[in-house]
Amino acid sequence: MSDLIPSKRAAIIAAMMSIVGGATAIAMFLGFRVIGSRLLQGEEWVVVIVAFIGAFIAGLIVSPSFGSKGRVGWALALLGAIAATISGAFIGGLILFQSLEDAMICVFMVGSSILTQPITGLSWLAMMWGVQKLSLILVPKVPADLDLVPGPDNF
């Protein structure tokens, strides 16, 4: 039963991902306003709240991909950031619309706005970079080959 309870490390990373999700939703709507779109005019707050929730759940799922050092760690963080964005948008869309088709539309909207709107894309990239850097500082992964007992390993 204790396997179902997230670790403190996973909860910290999920909280950071939640902030990234909400801020990305805000940046997405700012990008929409810059290009003149009136999509969800006045109702954006609902999407932002759902983005916080979906990103938190996705952050719990992908938390192992953050906090590793080196190039491999950064590659894992990039893959984790992409996976968290896709799954967070899907979960948020599912919460908001209770429909698989509409949840997939949310994934498409978030992905296309990150790729096409500089405001959204650059802020997403900077925030995900920040999650990896903070993960390295706050909750780094302990290497698996950590030798706590000095001496020969052939006991």
Secondary structure per residue as TSV (DSSP state, phi and psi in degrees):
chain	resnum	aa	ss	phi	psi
A	1	M	-	360.0	-29.5
A	2	S	G	-70.3	-14.0
A	3	D	G	-68.3	-23.4
A	4	L	G	-82.0	-13.7
A	5	I	S	-89.4	121.7
A	6	P	-	-67.2	149.3
A	7	S	-	-72.1	165.2
A	8	K	H	-61.7	-38.6
A	9	R	H	-60.2	-47.7
A	10	A	H	-63.2	-38.5
A	11	A	H	-67.1	-38.1
A	12	I	H	-65.9	-46.1
A	13	I	H	-65.4	-39.0
A	14	A	H	-63.8	-37.6
A	15	A	H	-65.1	-40.8
A	16	M	H	-65.0	-40.4
A	17	M	H	-65.5	-34.1
A	18	S	H	-62.4	-42.7
A	19	I	H	-63.3	-42.4
A	20	V	H	-62.3	-42.9
A	21	G	H	-61.5	-46.4
A	22	G	H	-66.0	-42.1
A	23	A	H	-67.9	-34.2
A	24	T	H	-66.8	-38.8
A	25	A	H	-63.1	-41.1
A	26	I	H	-64.2	-44.7
A	27	A	H	-63.2	-36.8
A	28	M	H	-61.7	-44.4
A	29	F	H	-70.5	-33.2
A	30	L	H	-63.0	-42.0
A	31	G	H	-61.7	-40.0
A	32	F	H	-62.4	-40.8
A	33	R	H	-67.1	-35.4
A	34	V	H	-63.8	-38.7
A	35	I	T	-86.6	0.9
A	36	G	T	91.9	8.7
A	37	S	-	-74.9	142.1
A	38	R	-	-110.3	25.2
A	39	L	T	-59.7	126.6
A	40	L	T	55.6	33.2
A	41	Q	T	-54.6	114.5
A	42	G	T	92.2	-12.4
A	43	E	-	-115.5	17.6
A	44	E	H	-65.6	-29.9
A	45	W	H	-59.3	-33.2
A	46	V	H	-64.8	-44.1
A	47	V	H	-65.7	-38.6
A	48	V	H	-65.1	-43.0
A	49	I	H	-63.7	-43.4
A	50	V	H	-66.2	-33.5
A	51	A	H	-64.6	-40.4
A	52	F	H	-57.8	-46.8
A	53	I	H	-67.2	-49.2
A	54	G	H	-62.0	-39.4
A	55	A	H	-69.4	-33.4
A	56	F	H	-64.5	-47.2
A	57	I	H	-62.9	-44.1
A	58	A	H	-64.0	-36.5
A	59	G	H	-63.2	-36.6
A	60	L	H	-62.3	-39.2
A	61	I	H	-70.8	-43.8
A	62	V	H	-97.4	7.4
A	63	S	G	-55.2	-32.0
A	64	P	G	-64.0	-17.9
A	65	S	G	-81.6	-6.0
A	66	F	S	-109.5	148.1
A	67	G	S	99.4	4.6
A	68	S	-	-91.9	147.0
A	69	K	-	-88.2	163.1
A	70	G	H	81.8	-174.4
A	71	R	H	-64.9	-38.1
A	72	V	H	-63.7	-40.0
A	73	G	H	-62.5	-41.0
A	74	W	H	-69.8	-36.0
A	75	A	H	-65.7	-42.3
A	76	L	H	-62.3	-39.9
A	77	A	H	-64.7	-38.9
A	78	L	H	-64.1	-46.3
A	79	L	H	-63.0	-39.6
A	80	G	H	-64.9	-37.9
A	81	A	H	-64.6	-43.0
A	82	I	H	-65.7	-45.3
A	83	A	H	-63.3	-39.8
A	84	A	H	-65.9	-37.9
A	85	T	H	-67.6	-45.1
A	86	I	H	-64.7	-50.2
A	87	S	H	-70.2	-36.0
A	88	G	H	-65.0	-41.7
A	89	A	H	-65.8	-38.6
A	90	F	H	-66.0	-47.0
A	91	I	H	-63.0	-44.5
A	92	G	H	-61.4	-43.1
A	93	G	H	-65.1	-36.0
A	94	L	H	-67.6	-39.9
A	95	I	H	-65.0	-42.3
A	96	L	H	-73.3	-43.5
A	97	F	H	-111.0	-13.0
A	98	Q	-	52.9	37.7
A	99	S	-	-144.9	132.4
A	100	L	H	-63.0	-39.1
A	101	E	H	-64.0	-45.5
A	102	D	H	-68.1	-32.8
A	103	A	H	-65.4	-39.5
A	104	M	H	-66.4	-33.8
A	105	I	H	-64.8	-38.1
A	106	C	H	-62.7	-41.5
A	107	V	H	-61.1	-44.4
A	108	F	H	-63.0	-43.7
A	109	M	H	-62.4	-46.6
A	110	V	H	-65.1	-47.0
A	111	G	H	-61.8	-44.9
A	112	S	H	-69.0	-34.0
A	113	S	H	-72.1	-32.8
A	114	I	H	-66.9	-39.6
A	115	L	H	-79.7	-25.9
A	116	T	H	-110.0	-22.2
A	117	Q	-	-103.6	117.4
A	118	P	H	-59.2	-35.8
A	119	I	H	-61.2	-48.2
A	120	T	H	-71.2	-47.3
A	121	G	H	-63.5	-46.6
A	122	L	H	-69.7	-37.6
A	123	S	H	-68.6	-38.8
A	124	W	H	-61.6	-46.6
A	125	L	H	-62.3	-44.2
A	126	A	H	-65.2	-40.0
A	127	M	H	-70.8	-37.9
A	128	M	H	-67.4	-36.8
A	129	W	H	-60.2	-43.2
A	130	G	H	-63.1	-38.0
A	131	V	H	-62.7	-43.7
A	132	Q	H	-64.7	-44.8
A	133	K	H	-62.9	-44.7
A	134	L	H	-66.8	-34.3
A	135	S	H	-65.3	-37.1
A	136	L	H	-65.3	-31.6
A	137	I	H	-88.2	-49.1
A	138	L	H	-81.6	-43.8
A	139	V	S	-137.6	61.2
A	140	P	-	-66.5	152.4
A	141	K	-	-74.5	139.6
A	142	V	-	-83.6	128.3
A	143	P	-	-62.5	145.6
A	144	A	T	-69.0	-24.8
A	145	D	T	-98.1	27.4
A	146	L	-	-67.4	122.9
A	147	D	-	-101.8	104.0
A	148	L	-	-84.6	-19.7
A	149	V	S	-113.2	115.5
A	150	P	-	-69.7	152.1
A	151	G	S	121.0	-174.2
A	152	P	-	-67.8	150.6
A	153	D	S	-96.5	10.4
A	154	N	-	-105.9	52.3
A	155	F	-	-75.2	360.0
